[in-house]
Amino acid sequence: MGTLSQKIIAAAAAFLAQALIGCASADAPKDADGGERLFKSLGWESEKDGTAMVGQEVLITASAPGGKIEDGEPAVIKITAAHDGNDIDIDEIEASVTGGKIRARWTVKDSPEFFEGGGYVVPKYSFTVEVADGESEKSPELSVYGFIAHRLVGSDGKAKAGEKFVVKRTDGKTIEGKRDKNGTARLEWLPLGKYEISRLIEKTAGQIEAEKKAAEQESEDEGKDDGSKNGE
């Protein structure tokens, strides 16, 4: 039999062990369904960290710690976007666990909802991984941009290389550029939205002055016509 002090020390040690177990359980990270985390290190791999353009391929990654998920187990990756205070569904892709990890390539898509009201948004994408035992927490966000590509050839079939163009948004903002050697006008890393592209016609100072005088003359002629009608 131990002494009273030994019993007190043993009881204190047991209490401390229980407290530590309780803390570990309380602090254990949880997945979307409230269970202990099935996946960790969820992320996107892209050409530019944390960003991608529509049409680019990205790599979706996640790891299953501690061998909790067997190799070959099927998984569904659900991709959503935060937009106007809601999460909208973008895509679902099938994958499987290999070596305790998930690696899936995906080509970035957009949604018609981004273009309502003109658009000009940079949506934030995230994903979750779902297996038979539950669903993961959300991944870090991926900022998604768009691009414009428009090729122009003349009636002779030749590309309009070097021709200047202007891109106009529905809110009136404009962006100017120059076509490449293939006659292609391309602008990248644009907010998703509606754009109108047209030729940028440059005018000389003489042309601008002539148009100004013509407009003034037309205005004077209209004033004379109004005066003659009033005098009748």
N, CA and C of each residue as an Amber inpcrd file, in Angstrom:
protein
   696
   0.8400000  -1.1970000   0.0000000   0.0000000   0.0000000   0.0000000
   0.8750000   1.2470000   0.0000000   0.4730000   2.2510000  -0.7630000
   1.2530000   3.4760000  -0.8250000   0.8640000   4.4220000   0.2900000
   1.6950000   5.3630000   0.4940000   1.4150000   6.3910000   1.4880000
   0.3280000   7.3140000   0.9660000  -0.1910000   8.1400000   1.8700000
  -1.2350000   9.0910000   1.4930000  -0.7290000  10.0510000   0.4310000
   0.5370000  10.4890000   0.5730000   1.0740000  11.4440000  -0.4010000
   1.2060000  10.8030000  -1.7690000   1.5740000   9.5020000  -1.8320000
   1.6840000   8.8040000  -3.1120000   0.3200000   8.7010000  -3.7870000
  -0.7230000   8.4150000  -2.9810000  -2.0790000   8.3120000  -3.5230000
  -2.5480000   9.6460000  -4.0930000  -2.2180000  10.7200000  -3.3810000
  -2.6190000  12.0580000  -3.8420000  -1.9280000  12.3920000  -5.1520000
  -0.6110000  12.0610000  -5.2430000   0.1430000  12.3230000  -6.4700000
  -0.4270000  11.5170000  -7.6280000  -0.7510000  10.2380000  -7.3730000
  -1.3090000   9.3740000  -8.4160000  -2.6520000   9.9070000  -8.8920000
  -3.4860000  10.3560000  -7.9600000  -4.7960000  10.8970000  -8.3220000
  -4.6470000  12.1670000  -9.1400000  -3.6890000  13.0050000  -8.7490000
  -3.4520000  14.2510000  -9.4770000  -2.9690000  13.9600000 -10.8900000
  -2.0850000  12.9440000 -11.0240000  -1.5760000  12.5740000 -12.3500000
  -2.7030000  12.0600000 -13.2340000  -3.5910000  11.2490000 -12.6540000
  -4.7210000  10.7180000 -13.4210000  -5.6450000  11.8410000 -13.8630000
  -5.8760000  12.8040000 -12.9550000  -6.7360000  13.9460000 -13.2930000
  -6.1210000  14.7680000 -14.4170000  -4.7900000  14.9820000 -14.3390000
  -4.0950000  15.7590000 -15.3630000  -4.1600000  15.0480000 -16.7120000
  -3.9980000  13.7200000 -16.7020000  -4.0710000  12.9510000 -17.9510000
  -5.4450000  13.0820000 -18.5760000  -6.4980000  12.9920000 -17.7580000
  -7.8620000  13.1430000 -18.2700000  -8.0710000  14.5330000 -18.8450000
  -7.5230000  15.5440000 -18.1730000  -7.6700000  16.9220000 -18.6510000
  -6.9850000  17.1010000 -19.9930000  -5.7850000  16.5020000 -20.1530000
  -5.0580000  16.6100000 -21.4120000  -5.8040000  15.9160000 -22.5350000
  -6.3870000  14.7440000 -22.2240000  -7.1790000  14.0270000 -23.2300000
  -8.3650000  14.8660000 -23.6510000  -9.0180000  15.5030000 -22.6500000
 -10.1670000  16.3540000 -22.9560000  -9.7860000  17.5160000 -23.8410000
  -8.6170000  18.1380000 -23.5500000  -8.1570000  19.2620000 -24.3660000
  -7.8550000  18.8220000 -25.7810000  -7.2030000  17.6670000 -25.9140000
  -6.8590000  17.1790000 -27.2470000  -8.1090000  16.9050000 -28.0480000
  -9.1120000  16.3480000 -27.3810000 -10.3630000  16.0440000 -28.0740000
 -11.0820000  17.3200000 -28.4750000 -11.0820000  18.3190000 -27.5790000
 -11.7930000  19.5670000 -27.8620000 -11.1350000  20.3380000 -28.9820000
  -9.7710000  20.2570000 -29.0550000  -9.0430000  21.0350000 -30.0460000
  -8.8870000  20.3210000 -31.3810000  -9.2890000  19.0690000 -31.4530000
  -9.1140000  18.3200000 -32.6950000  -9.8870000  19.0000000 -33.8190000
  -9.2480000  19.2420000 -34.9430000  -9.9340000  19.9110000 -36.0500000
 -11.0950000  19.0830000 -36.5740000 -12.1330000  19.7560000 -36.9810000
 -13.3460000  19.0860000 -37.4420000 -13.5660000  19.3250000 -38.9270000
 -14.2440000  18.3670000 -39.5550000 -14.6370000  18.5210000 -40.9470000
 -16.0290000  19.1150000 -41.0260000 -16.5540000  19.2370000 -42.2500000
 -17.8400000  19.8980000 -42.4670000 -18.9710000  19.2090000 -41.7240000
 -18.8700000  17.8810000 -41.5580000 -19.9450000  17.1560000 -40.8850000
 -19.7600000  17.1010000 -39.3720000 -18.7390000  17.8010000 -38.8500000
 -18.5200000  17.8470000 -37.4090000 -17.6330000  16.7430000 -36.8900000
 -17.2540000  15.7840000 -37.7340000 -16.3930000  14.6960000 -37.3060000
 -14.9360000  15.1130000 -37.3130000 -14.0840000  14.2180000 -36.7850000
 -12.6570000  14.5180000 -36.7750000 -12.1530000  14.6400000 -38.2080000
 -11.2330000  15.5380000 -38.4260000 -10.8120000  15.8800000 -39.7870000
 -10.2930000  14.6590000 -40.5380000 -10.8610000  14.4340000 -41.7350000
 -10.4370000  13.3380000 -42.5960000  -9.3060000  13.7690000 -43.5110000
  -9.3290000  15.0490000 -43.9080000  -8.3290000  15.5700000 -44.8350000
  -7.6730000  16.8180000 -44.2510000  -6.4530000  17.0480000 -44.6640000
  -5.7590000  18.2830000 -44.3060000  -4.9620000  18.7420000 -45.5230000
  -4.3780000  19.9130000 -45.3960000  -3.5490000  20.4800000 -46.4770000
  -4.2950000  20.5490000 -47.8030000  -5.5570000  20.9710000 -47.7550000
  -6.3070000  21.1680000 -48.9940000  -5.7620000  22.4030000 -49.7070000
  -5.6360000  22.3190000 -51.0190000  -5.0980000  23.4760000 -51.7200000
  -5.1930000  23.3780000 -53.2270000  -4.8320000  24.5010000 -53.8630000
  -4.7990000  24.6140000 -55.3250000  -3.3570000  24.8420000 -55.7580000
  -2.9610000  24.2250000 -56.8450000  -1.6670000  24.5210000 -57.4530000
  -1.9270000  25.0990000 -58.8360000  -1.4630000  26.3390000 -59.0650000
  -1.7000000  27.0270000 -60.3300000  -0.4470000  27.7900000 -60.7310000
  -0.4550000  28.3330000 -61.9620000   0.7070000  29.0770000 -62.4540000
   1.0170000  30.2710000 -61.5580000  -0.0300000  30.9530000 -61.1120000
   0.1200000  32.0590000 -60.1720000  -0.5670000  31.6620000 -58.8790000
   0.1830000  31.6540000 -57.7960000  -0.3570000  31.1940000 -56.5200000
  -1.6440000  31.9230000 -56.1590000  -2.6770000  31.1200000 -55.8660000
  -3.9320000  31.6910000 -55.4000000  -4.8060000  32.2970000 -56.4660000
  -4.3680000  32.2540000 -57.7430000  -5.1690000  32.8220000 -58.8300000
  -5.1070000  31.9090000 -60.0500000  -6.1230000  32.0250000 -60.9100000
  -6.1470000  31.2780000 -62.1700000  -7.1080000  31.9660000 -63.1180000
  -6.9550000  31.6710000 -64.4140000  -7.8730000  32.1880000 -65.4190000
  -8.7890000  31.0660000 -65.8980000  -9.9800000  31.4430000 -66.3300000
 -10.8950000  30.4830000 -66.9380000 -10.1770000  29.8080000 -68.1040000
 -10.2810000  28.4870000 -68.1720000  -9.6200000  27.7330000 -69.2330000
  -8.2680000  27.1770000 -68.8410000  -7.6740000  27.6860000 -67.7630000
  -6.3980000  27.1510000 -67.2980000  -6.6200000  25.8740000 -66.4920000
  -5.6040000  25.0280000 -66.4730000  -5.6720000  23.8040000 -65.6800000
  -4.9930000  24.0270000 -64.3350000  -5.6580000  23.5910000 -63.2730000
  -5.0930000  23.6820000 -61.9290000  -5.0580000  22.2870000 -61.3210000
  -4.2640000  22.1450000 -60.2770000  -4.1690000  20.8670000 -59.5700000
  -4.7920000  21.0190000 -58.1920000  -5.7570000  20.1570000 -57.8960000
  -6.4270000  20.1410000 -56.6010000  -5.7580000  19.0800000 -55.7350000
  -5.3670000  19.4570000 -54.5240000  -4.6440000  18.5240000 -53.6620000
  -5.2480000  18.4750000 -52.2600000  -5.1160000  17.3030000 -51.6400000
  -5.5310000  17.1100000 -50.2510000  -4.8310000  15.8570000 -49.7430000
  -4.6240000  15.7800000 -48.4340000  -4.0020000  14.5910000 -47.8560000
  -4.8620000  14.0650000 -46.7180000  -4.8510000  12.7340000 -46.5650000
  -5.6210000  12.0670000 -45.5170000  -4.6330000  11.5590000 -44.4690000
  -4.5130000  12.2420000 -43.3310000  -3.4930000  11.8800000 -42.3420000
  -3.8110000  10.5880000 -41.6000000  -2.7460000   9.9150000 -41.1620000
  -2.9090000   8.7780000 -40.2530000  -3.5220000   7.5440000 -40.8640000
  -3.5450000   7.4440000 -42.1780000  -4.0960000   6.2530000 -42.8170000
  -5.5600000   6.0200000 -42.5160000  -6.3120000   7.1040000 -42.2800000
  -7.7350000   6.9580000 -41.9530000  -8.5680000   6.5320000 -43.1530000
  -8.0470000   6.7960000 -44.3440000  -8.7820000   6.4530000 -45.5610000
  -7.9210000   5.5110000 -46.3910000  -8.4980000   4.4050000 -46.7950000
  -7.7550000   3.4000000 -47.5440000  -7.4950000   3.8550000 -48.9730000
  -6.3740000   3.3820000 -49.5070000  -6.0550000   3.6690000 -50.9020000
  -7.1270000   3.1020000 -51.8210000  -7.4390000   3.8660000 -52.8430000
  -8.4390000   3.4300000 -53.8090000  -9.8500000   3.8430000 -53.4680000
 -10.0580000   4.3840000 -52.2570000 -11.4190000   4.7970000 -51.8940000
 -11.8480000   5.9670000 -52.7730000 -13.0420000   5.8710000 -53.3680000
 -13.5080000   6.9610000 -54.2420000 -13.8480000   8.2160000 -53.4540000
 -13.6870000   9.3410000 -54.1150000 -13.9930000  10.6380000 -53.5020000
 -14.6330000  11.5420000 -54.5430000 -15.4340000  12.4750000 -54.0680000
 -16.0470000  13.4790000 -54.9380000 -15.5560000  14.8530000 -54.4930000
 -14.9990000  15.5920000 -55.4350000 -14.5350000  16.9480000 -55.1540000
 -15.6110000  17.9210000 -55.6220000 -16.1390000  18.7020000 -54.6910000
 -17.1960000  19.6610000 -55.0030000 -16.6080000  21.0700000 -55.0170000
 -16.7260000  21.7310000 -56.1710000 -16.1560000  23.0700000 -56.3370000
 -17.2860000  24.0920000 -56.3290000 -17.1590000  25.1000000 -55.4760000
 -18.1760000  26.1490000 -55.3630000 -17.5000000  27.5180000 -55.4350000
 -18.3260000  28.5490000 -55.5890000 -17.8090000  29.9190000 -55.6270000
 -18.6760000  30.8080000 -54.7520000 -18.0360000  31.6910000 -54.0140000
 -18.7610000  32.6790000 -53.2160000 -19.1760000  33.8200000 -54.1360000
 -20.5000000  34.0770000 -54.2030000 -21.0000000  35.1180000 -55.1110000
 -22.2730000  35.7220000 -54.5460000 -22.2730000  37.0440000 -54.3600000
 -23.4400000  37.7570000 -53.8320000 -23.9350000  37.1570000 -52.5200000
 -23.0120000  36.7720000 -51.6680000 -23.3800000  36.2630000 -50.3580000
 -23.7950000  34.8120000 -50.3280000 -23.7340000  34.1350000 -51.4610000
 -24.1260000  32.7300000 -51.5260000 -23.0130000  31.8940000 -52.1430000
 -23.0720000  30.5800000 -51.8990000 -22.1790000  29.6430000 -52.5710000
 -22.9230000  29.0440000 -53.7550000 -22.3590000  29.1690000 -54.9460000
 -22.9840000  28.5800000 -56.1250000 -22.1310000  27.4120000 -56.5990000
 -22.8030000  26.3790000 -57.1070000 -22.1080000  25.1810000 -57.5720000
 -21.4240000  25.4590000 -58.9040000 -20.1610000  25.0870000 -59.0000000
 -19.3980000  25.2550000 -60.2290000 -19.1790000  23.9190000 -60.9290000
 -18.7350000  22.9080000 -60.1880000 -18.4400000  21.6230000 -60.8190000
 -18.2550000  20.5540000 -59.7500000 -18.3520000  19.2920000 -60.1820000
 -18.0250000  18.1440000 -59.3440000 -17.1300000  17.2180000 -60.1510000
 -16.0690000  16.7350000 -59.5440000 -15.1930000  15.7980000 -60.2390000
 -14.9250000  14.5950000 -59.3430000 -14.7480000  13.4460000 -59.9720000
 -14.4770000  12.2130000 -59.2430000 -12.9760000  12.0110000 -59.1040000
 -12.5800000  11.4850000 -57.9640000 -11.1670000  11.2290000 -57.7040000
 -11.0650000   9.9970000 -56.8130000  -9.8580000   9.6440000 -56.4300000
  -9.6520000   8.5340000 -55.5050000  -8.4040000   8.8060000 -54.6770000
  -8.3460000   8.1570000 -53.5240000  -7.2210000   8.3290000 -52.6130000
  -6.0830000   7.4020000 -53.0370000  -4.8990000   7.9570000 -53.1880000
  -3.7100000   7.1780000 -53.5450000  -2.5620000   7.5960000 -52.6380000
  -2.0480000   6.6300000 -51.8790000  -0.9540000   6.9470000 -50.9640000
  -1.3430000   7.9670000 -49.9180000  -2.6000000   7.9410000 -49.5100000
  -3.0760000   8.8810000 -48.5010000  -3.2930000  10.2880000 -49.0160000
  -3.2870000  10.4530000 -50.3350000  -3.4480000  11.7850000 -50.9150000
  -4.4490000  11.7750000 -52.0650000  -4.9640000  12.9630000 -52.3450000
  -5.8020000  13.1770000 -53.5250000  -5.1390000  14.2350000 -54.3840000
  -5.0030000  13.9250000 -55.6640000  -4.4580000  14.8790000 -56.6370000
  -5.3300000  14.7780000 -57.8850000  -5.9870000  15.8740000 -58.2240000
  -6.9070000  15.8720000 -59.3700000  -6.7130000  17.1370000 -60.1880000
  -6.5760000  16.9730000 -61.4840000  -6.4440000  18.1260000 -62.3880000
  -7.8300000  18.5780000 -62.8290000  -7.9890000  19.8990000 -62.9210000
  -9.2950000  20.4680000 -63.2730000  -9.0970000  21.7170000 -64.1070000
  -9.9040000  21.8360000 -65.1700000  -9.8730000  23.0310000 -66.0140000
 -10.8930000  24.0360000 -65.4840000 -10.4360000  25.2210000 -65.1690000
 -11.2650000  26.2370000 -64.5150000 -12.4330000  26.6480000 -65.4080000
 -13.6280000  26.6620000 -64.8260000 -14.8560000  27.0610000 -65.5150000
 -15.4340000  28.3130000 -64.8590000 -16.3430000  28.9600000 -65.5980000
 -17.0750000  30.0800000 -65.0030000 -18.5420000  29.6870000 -64.8540000
 -19.3760000  30.6510000 -64.5360000 -20.8120000  30.4130000 -64.3720000
 -21.5880000  31.5850000 -64.9560000 -22.7380000  31.3390000 -65.6010000
 -23.5480000  32.4400000 -66.1370000 -23.9350000  33.4720000 -65.0790000
 -23.9880000  33.0450000 -63.8290000 -24.3870000  33.9650000 -62.7580000
 -23.3920000  35.1080000 -62.5720000 -22.1430000  34.8920000 -62.9680000
 -21.1360000  35.9480000 -62.8170000 -21.3540000  37.1020000 -63.7880000
 -22.1320000  36.8690000 -64.8530000 -22.2880000  37.8660000 -65.9090000
 -23.5970000  38.6460000 -65.8020000 -24.4040000  38.3090000 -64.8240000
 -25.6600000  39.0250000 -64.6360000 -25.3780000  40.4540000 -64.1840000
 -26.0580000  41.4030000 -64.8260000 -25.8440000  42.8030000 -64.4760000
 -24.5100000  43.3430000 -64.9400000 -23.9270000  42.7130000 -65.9500000
 -22.6420000  43.1780000 -66.4660000 -21.4690000  42.4140000 -65.9160000
 -21.5810000  42.0210000 -64.6360000 -20.5110000  41.2370000 -64.0490000
 -19.3890000  42.0770000 -63.4880000 -18.1640000  41.8550000 -64.0140000
 -16.9300000  42.5000000 -63.5480000 -16.6390000  42.1200000 -62.1030000
 -16.6260000  40.7970000 -61.8900000 -16.3490000  40.2450000 -60.5720000
 -15.1340000  39.3200000 -60.6710000 -14.4810000  39.1420000 -59.5360000
 -13.3940000  38.1650000 -59.4150000 -13.8510000  37.1590000 -58.3540000
 -14.5590000  36.1120000 -58.7710000 -15.1180000  35.1700000 -57.8000000
 -14.0380000  34.3760000 -57.0710000 -14.3820000  33.9610000 -55.8710000
 -13.4780000  33.1650000 -55.0400000 -13.9830000  31.7180000 -55.0170000
 -13.1830000  30.8170000 -55.5700000 -13.5460000  29.4060000 -55.6210000
 -12.9530000  28.6690000 -54.4160000 -13.6630000  27.6480000 -53.9590000
 -13.1330000  26.7390000 -52.9470000 -13.6920000  25.3500000 -53.2360000
 -13.1440000  24.3410000 -52.5780000 -13.6390000  22.9820000 -52.8040000
 -13.6720000  22.2050000 -51.4970000 -14.4740000  21.1530000 -51.4950000
 -14.4920000  20.1850000 -50.4040000 -14.2960000  18.8020000 -51.0070000
 -13.8440000  17.8700000 -50.1860000 -13.6600000  16.4800000 -50.6190000
 -14.6120000  15.6110000 -49.8110000 -15.4230000  14.8270000 -50.5020000
 -16.3980000  13.9690000 -49.8300000 -16.0620000  12.5030000 -50.0720000
 -16.0020000  11.7330000 -48.9800000 -15.8190000  10.2860000 -49.0460000
 -16.9400000   9.6390000 -48.2390000 -16.9240000   8.3110000 -48.1580000
 -18.0060000   7.6020000 -47.4730000 -18.1300000   8.0140000 -46.0110000
 -17.0050000   8.3450000 -45.3730000 -17.0280000   8.6780000 -43.9420000
 -17.3610000  10.1330000 -43.6500000 -17.4820000  10.9650000 -44.6590000
 -17.8200000  12.3600000 -44.4050000 -17.2440000  13.3020000 -45.4420000
 -17.3720000  14.5950000 -45.1570000 -16.9310000  15.6370000 -46.0830000
 -15.9310000  16.5520000 -45.3770000 -14.9230000  16.9750000 -46.1210000
 -13.8750000  17.8200000 -45.5490000 -14.3740000  19.2420000 -45.3130000
 -13.5480000  20.0190000 -44.6420000 -13.7880000  21.4510000 -44.5400000
 -13.5030000  22.0890000 -45.9000000 -13.7820000  23.3830000 -46.0410000
 -13.5040000  24.0840000 -47.3000000 -12.0090000  24.3310000 -47.4630000
 -11.6010000  24.3090000 -48.7180000 -10.2090000  24.6060000 -49.0450000
  -9.9570000  26.1060000 -48.9780000  -8.6980000  26.5270000 -49.0280000
  -8.3980000  27.9470000 -49.2440000  -8.9940000  28.4030000 -50.5740000
  -9.1400000  29.7130000 -50.7480000  -9.8170000  30.2430000 -51.9370000
  -8.8690000  30.4090000 -53.1200000  -9.4650000  30.3300000 -54.3150000
  -8.7610000  30.5750000 -55.5690000  -9.4740000  31.7210000 -56.2760000
  -8.7710000  32.8090000 -56.5680000  -9.3610000  33.9510000 -57.2770000
  -9.3410000  33.6640000 -58.7760000 -10.5040000  33.7930000 -59.4200000
 -10.6340000  33.4120000 -60.8330000 -10.8820000  34.6340000 -61.7140000
 -10.1050000  34.7390000 -62.7900000 -10.1870000  35.8350000 -63.7560000
 -10.5450000  35.2820000 -65.1340000 -10.8370000  36.2070000 -66.0590000
 -11.1510000  35.8250000 -67.4250000 -10.1810000  36.4380000 -68.4160000
 -10.4380000  36.2160000 -69.7040000  -9.5940000  36.7790000 -70.7610000
 -10.4450000  37.0290000 -72.0010000  -9.9150000  37.8250000 -72.9180000
 -10.5480000  38.0860000 -74.2130000  -9.5640000  37.6670000 -75.2970000
 -10.0540000  36.9530000 -76.3100000  -9.2230000  36.5950000 -77.4610000
 -10.0870000  36.7290000 -78.7140000  -9.6810000  37.6010000 -79.6460000
 -10.4770000  37.8660000 -80.8550000  -9.5360000  38.0620000 -82.0360000
  -9.6880000  37.2230000 -83.0720000  -8.8140000  37.3150000 -84.2500000
  -9.5630000  38.0030000 -85.3790000  -8.8620000  38.8820000 -86.0930000
  -9.4720000  39.6440000 -87.1850000  -8.6320000  39.4910000 -88.4500000
  -9.3080000  39.1450000 -89.5570000  -8.6420000  39.0740000 -90.8640000
  -9.4080000  39.9570000 -91.8410000  -8.7040000  40.4500000 -92.8510000
  -9.3330000  41.2960000 -93.8540000 -10.0250000  40.4780000 -94.9310000
 -10.6430000  41.1660000 -95.8960000 -11.3340000  40.4910000 -96.9980000
 -10.3660000  39.6960000 -97.8670000  -9.0700000  40.0460000 -97.7770000
  -8.0510000  39.3190000 -98.5380000  -7.5430000  38.0920000 -97.7910000
  -8.1020000  37.8470000 -96.6120000  -7.7040000  36.6850000 -95.8330000
  -6.4630000  36.8850000 -94.9890000  -5.8930000  38.0770000 -95.0270000
  -4.6830000  38.3530000 -94.2610000  -5.0300000  38.8900000 -92.8670000
  -4.2390000  38.4700000 -91.8960000  -4.4670000  38.9070000 -90.5130000
  -4.2030000  40.3980000 -90.3630000  -5.0270000  41.0510000 -89.5600000
  -4.8670000  42.4790000 -89.2800000  -3.8370000  42.6640000 -88.1610000
  -2.5890000  42.3420000 -88.4880000  -1.5110000  42.4200000 -87.4990000
  -1.2120000  43.8660000 -87.1300000  -1.0210000  44.1090000 -85.8450000
  -0.6430000  45.4330000 -85.3680000  -1.7660000  46.4390000 -85.3110000
  -2.9640000  46.0580000 -85.7030000  -4.0830000  47.0090000 -85.6780000
  -4.5110000  47.2610000 -84.2360000  -4.7920000  48.5120000 -83.9400000
  -5.2100000  48.8640000 -82.5910000  -6.6930000  48.5440000 -82.3830000
  -7.0170000  48.2080000 -81.1430000  -8.4070000  47.8920000 -80.8060000
  -8.7490000  48.5170000 -79.4630000 -10.0430000  48.6100000 -79.2100000
 -10.5170000  49.1240000 -77.9290000 -11.5650000  48.1630000 -77.3890000
 -11.4780000  47.8680000 -76.1180000 -12.4350000  47.0040000 -75.4340000
 -13.2430000  47.8670000 -74.4780000 -14.5620000  47.7520000 -74.5850000
 -15.4440000  48.5850000 -73.7680000 -16.2930000  47.7200000 -72.8510000
 -16.3960000  48.1640000 -71.6050000 -17.2750000  47.5120000 -70.6490000
 -18.6400000  48.1810000 -70.6730000 -19.6380000  47.5030000 -70.1330000
 -20.9810000  48.0790000 -70.1130000 -21.0680000  49.2900000 -69.1950000
 -20.1170000  49.4370000 -68.2740000 -20.1220000  50.6090000 -67.3950000
 -19.3420000  51.7790000 -67.9910000 -18.9010000  51.6360000 -69.2570000
 -18.2360000  52.7300000 -69.9510000 -16.7200000  52.7140000 -69.8930000
 -16.1420000  51.9200000 -69.0230000 -14.6840000  51.8570000 -68.9330000
 -14.1110000  51.1890000 -70.1820000 -12.9470000  51.6570000 -70.6270000
 -12.3430000  51.1220000 -71.8440000 -10.8890000  50.6970000 -71.6030000
 -10.4490000  49.7570000 -72.4410000  -9.0640000  49.2870000 -72.4320000
  -8.5990000  49.2420000 -73.8810000  -7.4350000  49.8020000 -74.1620000
  -6.9060000  49.7940000 -75.5220000  -5.7500000  48.8100000 -75.6390000
  -5.5690000  48.3000000 -76.8590000  -4.4870000  47.3560000 -77.0940000
  -4.1430000  47.2780000 -78.5620000  -3.2270000  46.3750000 -78.9030000
  -2.7970000  46.2010000 -80.2910000  -2.7810000  44.7090000 -80.6210000
  -3.2770000  44.3710000 -81.8110000  -3.3230000  42.9760000 -82.2330000
  -1.9130000  42.4380000 -82.5020000  -1.7300000  41.1260000 -82.2490000
  -0.4220000  40.5250000 -82.4770000  -0.2290000  40.1930000 -83.9570000
   0.8540000  39.5100000 -84.2840000   1.1850000  39.2270000 -85.6790000
   0.1530000  38.3340000 -86.3600000  -0.6500000  37.6310000 -85.5640000
  -1.7020000  36.7740000 -86.1150000  -3.0500000  37.4860000 -86.1940000
  -3.0600000  38.7730000 -85.8590000  -4.3040000  39.5330000 -85.8880000
  -5.1910000  39.2980000 -84.6810000  -4.6190000  38.7460000 -83.6180000
  -5.4040000  38.4180000 -82.4250000  -5.2950000  39.5150000 -81.3730000
  -6.4450000  39.9510000 -80.9110000  -6.5160000  40.8800000 -79.7740000
  -6.7170000  40.0360000 -78.5240000  -5.7960000  40.1300000 -77.5920000
  -5.8860000  39.3000000 -76.3850000  -5.5870000  40.1350000 -75.1450000
  -6.4900000  40.0630000 -74.1980000  -6.3050000  40.6970000 -72.8920000
  -6.5590000  39.6400000 -71.8280000  -5.6850000  39.5800000 -70.8340000
  -5.7920000  38.5520000 -69.8060000  -5.9610000  39.1530000 -68.4160000
  -6.3450000  38.2850000 -67.4910000  -6.5260000  38.6360000 -66.0840000
  -7.5350000  39.7670000 -65.9200000  -8.6730000  39.5820000 -66.5850000
  -9.7710000  40.5470000 -66.5030000 -10.8370000  40.0420000 -65.5350000
 -11.5230000  40.9380000 -64.8230000 -12.6970000  40.5110000 -64.0590000
 -13.7180000  39.8750000 -65.0010000 -14.4460000  38.8890000 -64.5290000
 -15.4390000  38.2240000 -65.3670000 -16.6060000  39.1730000 -65.6230000
 -16.9840000  39.3250000 -66.8820000 -18.0630000  40.2320000 -67.2500000
 -18.2230000  40.3110000 -68.7510000 -19.0710000  41.2300000 -69.2040000
 -19.3460000  41.4020000 -70.6320000 -18.4620000  42.5110000 -71.2000000
 -17.8230000  42.2030000 -72.3250000 -16.9320000  43.1660000 -72.9800000
 -17.2750000  43.2550000 -74.4640000 -17.1140000  44.4570000 -75.0260000
 -17.3360000  44.6860000 -76.4570000 -16.0220000  45.1520000 -77.0710000
 -15.5990000  44.4800000 -78.1430000 -14.3260000  44.8280000 -78.7670000
 -14.5700000  45.4240000 -80.1480000 -13.8330000  46.4680000 -80.4790000
 -13.9950000  47.1250000 -81.7810000 -12.6560000  47.6930000 -82.2370000
 -12.6020000  48.0900000 -83.5060000 -11.3820000  48.6770000 -84.0560000
 -11.2110000  50.0950000 -83.5090000  -9.9930000  50.4420000 -83.2330000
  -9.6830000  51.7910000 -82.7650000  -9.1860000  52.5940000 -83.9620000
 -10.0260000  53.5130000 -84.4300000  -9.6920000  54.3140000 -85.6070000
  -9.0320000  55.6090000 -85.1460000  -7.7790000  55.7710000 -85.5160000
  -7.0460000  56.9760000 -85.1390000  -7.2670000  58.0700000 -86.1790000
  -7.4130000  59.2940000 -85.7200000  -7.6620000  60.4320000 -86.6110000
  -6.5610000  61.4700000 -86.4390000  -6.2440000  62.1100000 -87.5350000
  -5.2580000  63.1960000 -87.4870000  -5.9230000  64.4470000 -86.9280000
  -5.0890000  65.4070000 -86.5580000  -5.6130000  66.6770000 -86.0460000
  -6.4810000  67.3500000 -87.0980000  -6.1000000  67.2370000 -88.3810000
  -6.8820000  67.8330000 -89.4640000  -8.2530000  67.2030000 -89.5950000
  -8.3180000  65.8610000 -89.4470000  -9.6040000  65.1700000 -89.5330000
 -10.5190000  65.5770000 -88.3800000  -9.9440000  65.6910000 -87.2090000
 -10.7420000  66.0810000 -86.0400000 -11.2870000  67.4950000 -86.2090000
 -10.4520000  68.4100000 -86.7180000 -10.8740000  69.7960000 -86.9200000
 -11.9540000  69.8820000 -87.9860000 -11.8030000  69.1000000 -89.0670000
 -12.7920000  69.1040000 -90.1450000 -14.1400000  68.5990000 -89.6460000
 -14.1160000  67.5240000 -88.8340000 -15.3580000  66.9860000 -88.2820000
 -16.0110000  67.9950000 -87.3360000 -15.1960000  68.7240000 -86.5920000
 -15.7210000  69.7300000 -85.6660000 -16.4220000  70.8490000 -86.4280000
 -15.7900000  71.3250000 -87.5190000 -16.3850000  72.3940000 -88.3270000
 -17.6670000  71.9250000 -88.9970000 -17.6670000  70.6740000 -89.4630000
 -18.8610000  70.1290000 -90.1100000 -20.0230000  70.0680000 -89.1250000
 -19.7240000  69.6850000 -87.8860000 -20.7630000  69.6090000 -86.8650000
 -21.2920000  70.9980000 -86.5290000 -20.3920000  71.9960000 -86.4620000
 -20.8130000  73.3710000 -86.1730000 -21.6720000  73.9200000 -87.3030000
 -21.2960000  73.6270000 -88.5470000 -22.0620000  74.0930000 -89.6990000
 -23.4520000  73.4740000 -89.7130000 -23.5150000  72.2020000 -89.3840000
 -24.8100000  71.5110000 -89.3440000 -25.7090000  72.1280000 -88.2840000
 -25.1000000  72.4970000 -87.1420000 -25.8670000  73.1190000 -86.0660000
 -26.3950000  74.4910000 -86.4980000 -25.5700000  75.2730000 -87.2320000
 -25.9960000  76.5880000 -87.7240000 -27.1310000  76.4490000 -88.7280000
 -27.0220000  75.4740000 -89.6250000 -28.0680000  75.2560000 -90.6280000
 -29.3910000  74.8960000 -89.9800000 -29.3310000  74.0890000 -88.9370000
 -30.5570000  73.7120000 -88.2310000 -31.1820000  74.9370000 -87.5700000
 -30.3310000  75.8420000 -87.0390000 -30.8330000  77.0700000 -86.4170000
 -31.5060000  77.9740000 -87.4270000 -30.9550000  78.0700000 -88.6500000
 -31.5570000  78.8900000 -89.7040000 -32.9010000  78.3310000 -90.1280000
 -32.9750000  77.0100000 -90.2300000 -34.2380000  76.3770000 -90.6170000
 -35.3190000  76.6630000 -89.5990000 -34.9580000  76.6090000 -88.3200000
 -35.9370000  76.8830000 -87.2660000 -36.4020000  78.3340000 -87.3340000
 -35.4740000  79.2640000 -87.6480000 -35.8280000  80.6780000 -87.7310000
 -36.7420000  80.9640000 -88.8960000 -36.4950000  80.3230000 -90.0330000
 -37.3410000  80.5540000 -91.2060000 -38.7340000  80.0150000 -90.9820000
 -38.8400000  78.9020000 -90.2510000 -40.1570000  78.3290000 -89.9720000
 -40.9440000  79.2380000 -89.0390000 -40.2700000  79.8450000 -88.0700000
 -40.9490000  80.7340000 -87.1270000 -41.4140000  82.0160000 -87.8030000
 -40.7010000  82.4130000 -88.8860000 -41.0720000  83.6490000 -89.5660000
 -42.1960000  83.4740000 -90.5530000 -42.5290000  82.2330000 -90.8670000
 -43.6170000  81.9970000 -91.8350000 -44.9830000  82.3180000 -91.2350000
